[in-house]
């Protein structure tokens, strides 16, 4: 597939009207909708901002590449836009952006589309092409420039492939590039590193871990021959294969903007040797996270893998409860089937959480001990519980539960890190025994002993005490708890505070889906999460002079997003005016959460917003709490925010 297939004249804006980042994204998204590329603008923009909040896509040198991949996109397309005056885009180099490439990829995009997107991204490393694009006057000229660059690149690669590869005297550097979405940065970094190597007479082989999977996979022979390794990645890559090699490990943007520095560190012997036994190279140590940052990263790895089980299982259980209450009762085949399916998913929740926390810490060898520890936390009450696992599945009165699963994940991960350090001095002849025998056997034995004799007895008692405390909680204390949980949902709208509140409530719900207080906590976080989208919808509807025309259009879609418990609809507004939007939403969410606690509104479902209101013990009050909180936030925002001087 050629670049022309994903870059069309109707998707070119030769002169952006926008003067800031928010308006630029909105203006480009509007065209994506007009040309039929996007079918849900609100979802698309939310995905764009979710990526921007991870790290800016303003890569420097006047270029920005906002991108998204989801179900709201009909077909792969690259929208090209140019700003004559330049726009402050929070770029990595702090300079204005003049050229925009908004990349849209459908959730089910095939490899031919993804390869074309990758090719286009890699071409942007060419400074001559970038300079020519800045001078282009028409959409046809833009496309012609890309086609010319594409032909030259294809010809150069063909000539390179026809060369003999028998000459092994040329130094070899290998590496991996990867970014979160795997659409653009991955391939730009690959191209930049290869070019930096060519300038120095060095062969560079880069494996990409992008949206189409692993490409150009490194062989064992290449890694063995390599002088060193360069990693430019924002996500986890397969590291143990690089054991004993000098290694430079940087974010993917450094692969794009600092390829010369990364290559030179290998050539000049400035890179520290990487060891897969848990030791950290000096290169990594300079940029390592804080202790709590590391804990959060490992926890989120578990949570991200756990959430599909919580949401999928919880929604099916919620539907089964609706059928039980309104259409058939507890003996209905539909109720029995859906309830069992939901419970099956829930049964995996804590083991998945524990396993992937462990895997984040200790890599693949820690996955199995983490899973087993998480399973023991859910079904085994400890050394003095009596029966073994087979019986405890039905007999355990107070398993360690969610908290025990959290503990088992971290314990299993660091156990394996410790085992790697202990085995680091073993003879090379025993290397093959580590992953096949030593790590799985000792890892399983140690986590089982620790869970059986220490973690489960302790955490089963804690879990029992917390469950009793929550179930016996008076209205006053419950109001405080639900107020805090709901307010946290608006602090960062998907960030650490939001996730912490949701995980706390969903953990209590997973421990006991039939608990009244757990259902109240779930209602509180859902009300708190719905308020931001509703508040911005209210503000843009009733205080029109405070918002631009583009913001007012986006506000309309937030009515639906709020109803569906999609907080991200408010992110563009928060990004544009955080000092007014976020405090207003926090107050409104807190009010809604307080009403939930005061009225003891319970919703036994972990997701769904107002769509699952038939499950609420007080359906009308559930709506009232959401409406009151949203009105409070919307009115504060509308009164506090200043009038805009000019509409778009």
C-alpha positions in Angstrom: 0.0 0.0 0.0 1.3 3.4 -1.0 1.2 6.6 1.1 -1.4 8.1 -1.4 -3.9 5.5 -0.1 -3.8 7.1 3.4 -3.2 10.7 2.5 -5.8 12.4 0.3 -6.3 16.0 -0.8 -9.6 16.3 1.1 -7.7 15.6 4.3 -5.3 18.5 3.9 -5.6 21.9 5.7 -3.1 24.3 4.1 -3.8 27.1 6.7 -5.1 26.3 10.1 -7.3 28.9 11.7 -6.5 27.7 15.2 -4.1 29.6 17.4 -3.7 27.1 20.3 -3.3 23.4 20.8 -6.9 22.7 21.8 -8.4 24.5 18.9 -6.0 22.9 16.5 -7.0 19.4 17.6 -10.7 20.3 17.4 -10.3 21.8 13.9 -8.5 18.8 12.5 -11.0 16.4 14.2 -13.9 18.4 12.6 -12.4 17.7 9.2 -12.0 14.0 10.0 -15.7 13.8 10.8 -16.6 15.8 7.6 -14.7 13.5 5.4 -16.2 10.4 7.0 -13.0 9.1 8.6 -14.4 9.4 12.1 -17.9 8.4 13.2 -17.8 9.6 16.9 -15.9 12.9 17.3 -16.1 13.0 21.1 -14.5 9.5 21.4 -11.9 10.4 18.8 -10.9 13.6 20.5 -10.8 11.9 23.9 -8.4 9.3 22.5 -6.2 12.0 21.1 -6.0 13.8 24.4 -5.5 10.6 26.3 -2.3 10.1 24.2 -1.3 13.7 24.7 -1.6 13.4 28.4 0.8 10.4 28.3 3.4 12.6 26.6 3.2 15.3 24.0 3.2 14.3 20.4 4.9 17.5 19.5 8.2 15.8 18.6 10.2 18.9 17.9 11.5 20.7 14.8 8.0 22.2 14.2 6.2 18.9 13.8 3.4 17.3 15.8 1.8 13.9 15.3 -1.4 13.6 17.3 -2.8 10.1 16.8 -5.4 7.6 17.9 -6.6 4.1 17.2 -10.1 3.0 18.2 -13.6 2.0 17.2 -14.7 5.5 16.3 -12.4 5.5 13.3 -13.8 4.1 10.0 -10.5 3.8 8.0 -6.9 4.6 8.2 -6.0 8.2 7.3 -3.4 10.8 7.8 -4.6 14.4 7.9 -2.0 17.0 7.1 -2.3 20.6 8.4 -0.1 23.6 8.3 0.0 26.6 10.5 1.6 29.7 9.0 2.2 31.5 12.4 3.0 28.4 14.4 1.2 27.0 17.4 2.4 26.5 21.0 1.9 22.7 21.3 4.0 22.0 24.4 6.6 20.4 22.1 9.6 18.6 23.4 11.9 21.3 22.2 9.6 24.1 23.4 9.3 25.5 19.8 6.1 26.2 17.9 4.6 23.6 15.6 4.0 24.4 12.0 3.3 21.0 10.5 0.6 18.6 11.9 0.0 15.0 11.0 -3.1 13.7 12.7 -3.0 9.9 12.3 -6.2 7.9 12.6 -6.2 4.1 12.6 -9.2 1.9 13.0 -9.2 -0.6 15.8 -9.1 -3.4 13.3 -6.7 -1.8 10.8 -4.9 -4.5 8.7 -1.1 -4.7 8.3 -1.1 -3.0 4.9 -2.6 0.2 6.4 -0.3 0.1 9.4 2.8 -0.4 7.2 1.8 2.6 5.2 1.4 4.7 8.4 4.8 3.5 9.6 6.4 4.4 6.2 4.9 7.9 6.3 6.1 8.4 9.9 9.7 7.4 9.0 9.8 9.8 6.1 9.4 12.7 8.5 12.9 12.2 9.7 14.1 13.6 6.3 14.8 17.4 6.9 14.6 18.1 3.2 11.0 16.8 3.0 10.0 18.7 6.1 11.5 21.9 4.6 9.7 21.4 1.4 6.4 20.7 3.1 6.6 24.0 5.0 6.8 25.8 1.6 4.0 23.8 -0.1 1.0 25.8 -1.4 -1.5 23.2 -2.4 -2.8 19.7 -1.2 -1.6 18.2 -4.5 1.9 19.5 -3.9 2.0 18.0 -0.4 1.0 14.6 -1.7 3.5 14.8 -4.6 6.3 15.6 -2.1 5.5 12.5 -0.1 5.3 10.3 -3.2 8.7 11.6 -4.4 10.2 10.9 -0.9 8.5 7.5 -0.8 10.0 6.5 -4.2 13.5 7.5 -3.2 13.2 5.6 0.1 12.0 2.5 -1.6 14.7 2.6 -4.1 17.4 3.1 -1.5 16.1 0.2 0.6 16.0 -2.0 -2.5 19.6 -1.2 -3.3 20.5 -1.8 0.3 18.9 -5.2 0.2 20.7 -6.2 -2.9 24.1 -5.6 -1.3 26.0 -8.6 0.0 25.8 -9.1 3.8 28.9 -11.3 4.1 31.0 -8.4 5.3 30.9 -8.7 9.1 33.7 -6.3 9.8 31.3 -3.4 9.9 30.3 -2.7 13.5 26.7 -3.7 14.4 24.4 -2.1 16.9 21.0 -3.6 17.6 18.0 -2.2 19.3 14.3 -2.0 19.9 11.8 0.9 19.4 8.3 1.0 20.9 5.7 3.5 21.9 2.3 3.1 23.6 0.1 3.3 20.5 2.8 1.9 18.2 1.6 4.0 15.2 4.2 6.7 14.6 7.0 7.3 17.1 8.1 3.6 16.9 9.0 3.9 13.3 10.4 7.4 13.4 12.8 6.3 16.1 13.8 3.3 14.1 14.6 5.4 11.0 16.5 8.0 13.0 18.7 5.5 14.7 19.5 3.7 11.4 20.4 7.0 9.8 22.6 8.0 12.8 24.4 4.7 12.4 25.0 5.1 8.6 26.6 8.5 9.2 29.1 6.7 11.4 29.7 3.8 9.1 27.8 1.5 11.5 25.2 -1.1 10.7 22.1 -0.6 12.9 19.4 -3.2 13.1 16.2 -2.1 14.9 13.3 -4.3 16.0 10.0 -2.4 16.1 7.2 -3.3 18.6 4.4 -1.4 17.0 0.6 -1.7 16.5 1.2 -4.4 13.9 3.2 -6.5 16.3 7.0 -7.2 16.4 8.7 -6.5 13.1 12.4 -7.0 12.0 12.8 -9.2 15.0 16.4 -9.5 16.2 18.1 -12.9 15.9 20.3 -14.4 18.5 23.2 -14.2 16.1 22.7 -10.5 15.6 22.5 -9.8 19.3 25.6 -11.9 19.9 27.6 -10.0 17.2 26.4 -6.6 18.3 28.7 -4.1 19.9 25.8 -2.8 22.0 22.1 -2.3 22.3 19.9 0.9 22.0 16.4 0.8 23.5 14.1 3.7 22.6 10.8 2.6 24.2 7.9 3.8 26.3 6.7 0.3 27.1 8.0 -3.0 28.3 10.3 -5.0 25.8 11.9 -8.4 26.0 15.1 -7.5 27.8 16.8 -10.8 29.1 18.1 -11.6 25.6 20.5 -8.5 25.9 22.2 -9.8 29.1 25.9 -8.9 29.1 25.6 -6.3 26.4 26.4 -2.5 26.7 22.9 -0.9 26.7 21.4 2.5 26.3 17.8 2.7 27.5 15.8 5.9 26.7 12.2 7.0 26.0 11.1 6.7 22.4 11.3 10.4 21.8 15.1 10.3 22.5 15.3 7.8 19.6 13.8 10.5 17.4 15.6 13.5 18.8 18.8 12.2 20.2 19.8 9.2 18.0 23.4 10.5 17.5 23.9 10.6 21.3 22.5 7.1 21.8 24.7 5.6 19.0 27.8 7.5 20.2 27.3 6.2 23.8 27.7 2.7 22.4 30.6 3.4 20.1 32.5 5.4 22.7 32.0 2.7 25.4 30.0 5.1 27.6 27.1 2.6 28.0 27.0 0.4 31.0 26.6 -3.4 30.7 23.1 -4.7 31.1 22.4 -7.6 33.4 19.0 -9.4 33.4 19.4 -10.4 37.1 17.8 -7.3 38.4 20.9 -5.0 38.4 20.3 -1.6 36.9 22.7 -0.2 34.4 24.1 3.3 35.0 22.3 4.6 31.9 18.9 3.4 33.4 19.8 4.6 36.9 20.1 8.2 35.7 16.4 8.2 34.7 14.9 5.7 37.1 11.6 6.5 38.7 11.1 7.4 42.3 10.1 4.5 44.7 6.4 5.5 44.6 6.6 6.1 40.8 7.8 2.5 40.4 5.1 1.2 42.7 2.4 3.0 40.8 3.8 1.8 37.4 3.8 -1.8 38.6 0.3 -1.5 40.2 -1.1 0.1 37.0 0.3 -2.8 35.0 -1.8 -5.2 37.1 -4.8 -2.9 37.1 -4.8 -2.4 33.3 -4.9 -6.2 32.8 -7.5 -6.6 35.6 -10.0 -4.0 34.4 -11.5 -6.0 31.5 -12.3 -8.8 33.9 -13.9 -6.4 36.3 -15.9 -4.5 33.7 -16.9 -7.4 31.5 -17.8 -9.6 34.4 -19.4 -6.9 36.4 -21.6 -5.7 33.5 -22.8 -9.3 32.8 -23.6 -9.7 36.4 -25.5 -6.4 36.4 -27.5 -7.5 33.4 -28.3 -10.8 35.2 -29.5 -8.8 38.2 -31.8 -6.8 36.0 -33.2 -10.0 34.5 -33.6 -11.4 38.0 -35.5 -8.3 39.3 -37.6 -7.5 36.2 -37.8 -10.5 33.9 -37.8 -14.0 35.2 -36.4 -14.2 38.7 -33.5 -16.2 40.1 -34.5 -19.4 38.2 -34.5 -17.8 34.8 -32.0 -19.5 32.5 -30.8 -16.1 31.2 -30.1 -15.0 34.8 -28.2 -18.2 35.6 -26.1 -18.1 32.4 -25.2 -14.4 32.7 -24.6 -14.5 36.4 -22.3 -17.5 36.1 -20.4 -15.9 33.2 -19.9 -12.7 35.2 -18.8 -14.6 38.3 -16.3 -16.6 36.2 -14.6 -13.4 35.0 -14.6 -12.0 38.6 -12.9 -15.2 39.8 -9.9 -14.3 37.6 -9.7 -10.7 38.8 -7.3 -10.9 41.7 -5.0 -13.5 40.2 -4.7 -11.4 37.0 -4.0 -8.3 39.2 -1.4 -10.1 41.2 0.2 -11.9 38.2 0.8 -8.8 36.2 2.1 -6.7 39.1 4.6 -9.5 39.6 5.4 -9.6 35.9 6.0 -5.8 35.8 8.6 -6.2 38.6 10.3 -9.5 37.8 9.5 -10.0 34.1 8.1 -13.2 32.7 9.5 -15.6 35.4 7.4 -13.8 38.0 4.1 -14.2 36.2 3.3 -17.7 37.4 4.2 -17.1 41.1 2.1 -14.0 40.9 -0.9 -15.8 39.5 -0.7 -18.5 42.1 -0.3 -16.0 44.9 -3.3 -14.1 43.7 -5.3 -17.3 43.4 -4.4 -18.3 47.0 -5.5 -14.9 48.2 -9.0 -15.4 46.8 -9.6 -19.0 47.9 -7.3 -19.9 50.8 -7.7 -18.3 54.2 -4.3 -19.3 55.5 -2.3 -21.8 57.4 -5.0 -22.4 60.0 -8.0 -22.4 57.6 -8.3 -26.2 57.6 -8.9 -27.7 54.2 -6.6 -27.4 51.2 -7.4 -25.4 48.1 -9.8 -27.8 46.6 -12.1 -27.5 49.7 -11.3 -24.0 50.5 -12.9 -22.8 47.2 -16.2 -23.4 48.9 -15.3 -23.4 52.6 -13.1 -20.3 53.1 -14.9 -17.8 55.2 -12.6 -14.9 54.9 -9.9 -15.1 52.1 -7.2 -12.5 51.9 -9.0 -11.0 48.9 -8.1 -7.9 47.0 -5.5 -6.6 49.5 -3.9 -10.0 49.7 -3.7 -10.2 45.9 -2.0 -6.8 45.9 0.5 -8.0 48.4 1.1 -11.3 46.6 1.9 -9.5 43.3 4.6 -7.3 44.8 6.0 -10.2 46.9 6.2 -12.6 43.9 7.8 -9.9 41.7 10.5 -9.1 44.2 11.0 -12.8 45.1 11.9 -13.5 41.5 14.2 -10.4 41.4 16.0 -11.8 44.4 16.2 -15.3 42.8 17.8 -13.7 39.7 20.4 -12.0 41.9 21.2 -15.2 43.8 21.6 -17.1 40.5 23.7 -14.5 38.8 27.0 -16.3 39.8 25.9 -19.7 38.5 28.1 -21.2 35.8 27.1 -20.4 32.2 26.4 -24.1 31.7 23.5 -23.8 34.0 21.9 -20.8 32.3 19.2 -23.0 30.7 18.1 -24.3 34.1 17.1 -20.8 35.4 13.9 -20.2 33.4 13.0 -23.9 33.1 13.6 -25.1 36.6 15.0 -22.7 39.2 12.7 -19.7 38.8 9.4 -21.6 38.5 10.0 -24.2 41.2 11.6 -21.9 43.8 9.3 -19.1 42.9 6.2 -21.3 43.4 7.5 -22.8 46.6 8.4 -19.5 48.2 5.2 -17.7 47.3 3.1 -20.6 48.5 4.9 -20.7 51.8 4.7 -16.9 52.3 1.0 -16.8 51.3 0.1 -19.9 53.4 1.9 -18.9 56.6 2.1 -15.1 56.5 0.1 -13.2 54.0 -3.2 -15.0 54.1 -3.5 -15.3 57.9 -2.7 -11.5 58.2 -4.7 -10.2 55.3 -7.7 -12.5 55.8 -8.0 -10.9 59.3 -7.6 -7.4 57.8 -10.0 -8.1 55.0 -12.6 -9.5 57.5 -12.2 -6.4 59.7 -12.5 -4.0 56.8 -15.6 -5.9 55.4 -17.2 -5.8 58.8 -16.3 -2.1 59.3 -17.8 -1.2 55.9 -20.9 -3.2 56.4 -21.5 -1.6 59.9 -20.5 1.9 58.8 -22.9 4.6 59.9 -24.3 7.2 57.6 -21.9 10.0 58.8 -18.7 8.0 58.1 -20.1 6.7 54.9 -20.8 10.2 53.6 -17.2 11.2 54.3 -15.9 8.1 52.4 -18.2 8.6 49.4 -17.4 12.3 49.2 -13.7 11.6 49.1 -14.0 8.8 46.5 -16.2 10.9 44.2 -14.0 14.0 44.5 -10.9 11.9 43.6 -12.6 10.9 40.3 -12.3 14.5 39.1 -8.9 15.4 40.3 -7.0 14.1 37.3 -9.8 12.5 35.2 -8.1 9.1 34.5 -4.8 9.7 36.3 -3.5 8.2 39.6 -6.1 9.7 41.9 -9.0 8.7 39.6 -7.6 5.2 39.3 -7.0 4.8 43.0 -10.6 5.7 43.8 -12.0 3.4 41.2 -9.7 0.5 42.2 -10.5 0.9 45.9 -14.3 0.8 45.2 -14.1 -2.0 42.6 -11.8 -4.0 45.0 -14.4 -3.8 47.8 -17.1 -4.7 45.2 -15.0 -7.7 44.0 -14.5 -8.9 47.5 -18.2 -9.0 48.1 -20.5 -8.1 45.2 -23.5 -8.4 47.5 -22.3 -5.9 50.1 -24.5 -2.9 50.5 -21.6 -0.6 51.3 -19.5 -1.8 48.3 -22.5 -1.0 46.0 -22.7 2.5 47.6 -19.0 3.0 46.9 -19.4 1.9 43.3 -22.3 4.4 43.0 -20.2 7.1 44.4 -17.3 6.7 42.0 -19.7 6.5 39.1 -21.4 9.7 40.1 -18.0 11.3 40.7 -16.9 10.2 37.3 -20.0 11.3 35.4 -20.0 14.9 36.8 -17.0 16.3 34.8 -18.5 15.4 31.4 -22.0 16.6 32.5 -20.5 19.8 34.0 -18.8 20.8 30.8 -22.0 20.0 28.8 -24.0 22.2 31.2 -21.4 25.0 31.0 -21.3 25.0 27.2 -25.1 24.9 26.9 -26.1 27.6 29.5 -23.0 29.8 29.5 -22.2 30.0 25.8 -20.3 33.3 26.1 -17.7 31.5 28.2 -16.8 29.0 25.5 -15.6 28.9 21.9 -17.8 27.5 19.1 -15.7 24.4 18.9 -16.0 23.9 22.7 -19.7 24.3 22.5 -19.9 21.6 19.8 -17.7 19.3 21.9 -20.0 20.0 24.9 -23.0 18.5 23.2 -21.3 15.1 22.9 -20.5 15.2 26.7 -24.2 14.7 27.5 -23.9 11.2 26.1 -20.4 10.6 27.5 -21.5 11.7 31.0 -24.5 9.4 30.9 -22.1 6.5 30.0 -19.6 7.2 32.8 -16.8 8.4 30.4 -15.0 11.0 32.3 -12.5 11.6 29.5 -15.0 13.8 27.6 -14.0 16.6 30.0 -10.2 16.2 29.4 -10.0 18.8 26.5 -11.7 21.4 28.7 -9.5 20.6 31.6 -6.4 20.8 29.4 -7.5 24.2 28.0 -8.5 25.7 31.4 -7.4 23.5 34.3 -7.6 26.2 37.0 -11.4 26.7 36.4 -12.5 23.3 35.1 -10.8 20.9 37.6 -11.8 22.7 40.9 -15.4 23.1 39.7 -15.6 19.4 38.9 -14.1 18.4 42.1 -16.7 20.3 44.1 -19.5 19.0 42.0 -18.3 15.4 42.3 -17.9 15.7 46.0 -21.5 17.0 46.4 -22.8 14.1 44.3 -20.7 11.6 46.3 -22.0 13.0 49.6 -25.6 12.6 48.5 -24.9 9.0 47.5 -23.5 8.3 51.0 -26.3 10.2 52.8 -29.0 8.4 50.9 -27.1 5.1 50.8 -27.6 4.7 47.1 -26.2 1.4 45.9 -25.4 0.2 42.4 -24.1 -3.4 42.2 -22.2 -2.8 38.9 -18.6 -1.7 38.3 -19.3 0.4 35.2 -22.2 1.7 33.1 -23.1 5.1 34.5 -26.8 5.9 34.3 -27.3 3.0 31.9 -27.2 0.6 34.9 -29.6 2.7 36.9 -32.3 -0.1 36.9 -29.9 -1.9 39.3 -29.9 1.0 41.9 -31.7 0.5 45.1 -33.0 4.1 44.7 -33.2 4.7 41.0 -34.6 8.2 41.2 -32.1 9.3 43.9 -29.2 7.9 41.8 -30.3 10.3 39.1 -30.8 13.2 41.5 -27.3 12.8 43.1 -25.8 12.9 39.6 -27.9 15.8 38.4 -27.3 17.9 41.5 -23.5 17.3 41.5 -23.3 18.1 37.8 -25.4 21.3 38.1 -23.2 22.5 41.0 -20.0 21.9 39.0 -21.5 23.4 35.8 -22.8 26.5 37.5 -19.5 27.1 39.3 -17.6 26.7 36.1 -20.0 29.0 34.2 -19.9 31.8 36.8 -16.2 31.5 37.5 -14.9 31.2 33.9 -14.3 34.5 32.1 -16.1 35.5 28.9 -14.2 34.9 25.8 -13.4 38.0 23.7 -13.9 36.4 20.3 -15.8 33.3 19.1 -14.3 31.0 16.5 
